[in-house]
Amino acid sequence: SAVISQKPSRDICQRGTSLTIQCQVDSQVTMMFWYRQQPGQSLTLIATANQGSEATYESGFVIDKFPISRPNLTFSTLTVSNMSPEDSSIYLCSVVRDHVTNEQFFGPGTRLTVL
Amino acid sequence: KNEVEQSPQNLTAQEGEFITINCSYSVGISALHWLQQHPGGGIVSLFMLSSGKKKHGRLIATINIQEKHSSLHITASHPRDSAVYICAARNYGGSQGNLIFGKGTKLSVKP
């Protein structure tokens, strides 16, 4: 399996501010993803983090609101910009280690509350 | 109608009971995941299936491709099994991370 850590584990933020969430994996992985889980809802894919290039965003998500970096094969960040209460969610980092097993692993999540 | 349906939505069991959670999907899939989400929000990947059956400890997952149905079984349930169990399907030909998630089954195991 892949061991994934996220920082912070939770935060309470004021509207209009930005928060950067970090995702660290214990080994190199081929693919990294960011998901959002709004209260009472299923997970939704925000984007695929691409190493050394711009992330690939899903419909409804844009780079200005959710800038993502992936400087190497073990680390990625997601920033939630200009936050509003609607951004209150759990944000999860997920990885696929390799294309042989294609197994997908999830991080512990970051619980964000925007006041 | 959601492309991935889970039942039941909520399940309460007594410790020691055998538990089954069902997942039906309407799309062609290349893989199906069973995930466990604890109250803190973190998700643990339990199984990834494309056919047949997998077993890990007290957990068993089965999939019937023809019937588009999967089940997660927990034998000798324990209060620490209390969590939300989520079924997620990867569309055949879909991008790697773009899973279709069920709404989850909230399991509570009473001592």
Contacts between the chains, C-beta under 8 A, distances in Angstrom:
chain1	res1	chain2	res2	distance
A	1	B	45	7.6
A	9	B	40	7.9
A	31	B	96	5.4
A	31	B	97	6.6
A	33	B	96	7.8
A	33	B	97	3.7
A	35	B	97	8.0
A	37	B	41	7.3
A	42	B	86	7.5
A	42	B	101	4.0
A	42	B	102	7.0
A	42	B	103	5.6
A	42	B	104	7.1
A	43	B	86	7.7
A	43	B	88	7.7
A	43	B	99	7.6
A	43	B	101	5.0
A	45	B	97	5.4
A	45	B	98	5.3
A	45	B	99	7.3
A	48	B	95	7.2
A	48	B	96	7.4
A	48	B	97	5.5
A	58	B	98	7.2
A	90	B	41	4.2
A	92	B	41	7.6
A	92	B	43	6.3
A	94	B	97	6.6
A	96	B	96	5.6
A	96	B	97	7.4
A	102	B	31	6.7
A	102	B	48	7.3
A	102	B	96	7.4
A	103	B	45	6.8
A	103	B	48	5.3
A	104	B	33	6.5
A	104	B	45	6.2
A	104	B	48	7.0
A	104	B	96	7.7
A	104	B	97	7.4
A	104	B	99	7.6
A	105	B	45	5.3
A	106	B	35	6.9
A	106	B	42	7.2
A	106	B	43	3.7
A	106	B	44	7.2
A	106	B	45	6.2
A	107	B	42	6.9
A	107	B	43	7.7
A	108	B	40	7.1
A	108	B	41	7.2
A	108	B	42	3.5
A	109	B	40	7.2
A	109	B	41	3.8
A	109	B	42	5.0
A	109	B	43	7.0
A	111	B	40	7.5
A	111	B	41	5.4
